[in-house]
Amino acid sequence: MSDLKQQQQPQQQQPPAARVAEVTRHTKETQITVRVNLDGTGEAKLNTGIGFFDHMLDQIARHGLIDLDITAVGDLHIDGHHTVEDVGITLGLAVAQAVGDKKGLTRYGHSYVPLDEALSRVVIDFSGRPGLEMDVKFTAGSIGALDTQLVFEFFQGFSNHALVSLHIDNLKGHNAHHQCETIFKAFGRALRMGMTLDPRSLGVIPSTKGSL
């Protein structure tokens, strides 16, 4: 084949690498393992010892289309603080590892999610600069065995270790269960959007700086 014909042959695009990760984090307070597949189907295996928290993590998997396997053993005889925060940290580490160098990443994601009277908005940026702005006034101090103050701790741990900027606002709602569920569903959908690979910019870092 001539050089000209060789040059005219279409370049075969390499399939993207599997975006999976497994992270184990052990401290004196918690022992946590998180496995993620960012291009999954929303399957979840969850066991944190806090039923409502498992329900919220399931929302991330289902609405983010992330396969998520989380096991956590924590000092729940004290309270849920260390378990919830450390799951956020470990999930953040796993997502950062699975995302990789961020080439071709959409980078930004946002979602509004309603549930009856409640409405929440989540916006995410895979910026490499961690930060959380959260404006949520829960109408109850706990939902099941989950202290609502710990929702902030979960997202703080996640944003710090996934290296994302995260804005979370509950715009309406008077039922705390509904408030919380809309937040986690919107987070899952915003995460999915931001992590999606853009076919028009594969191999390109989505920043004018050339790095994230």
Protein Blocks (a to p, Z undefined) as FASTA:
>chain_A
ZZklmmmpccddddddddddddddddfkbccdddddfkbnopacddehpaklmmmmmmmm
mmnopacdddddddfklmmmlmmmmmmmmmmmmmmmmnmnopoiakiacddddehjbccd
dddddehpacdddddddfbfbehjbcfklmmmmmmmmmmmnopacddddfbdjbfklmmm
mmmmmmmmmmmmmmpccfklghiacbfklpZZ
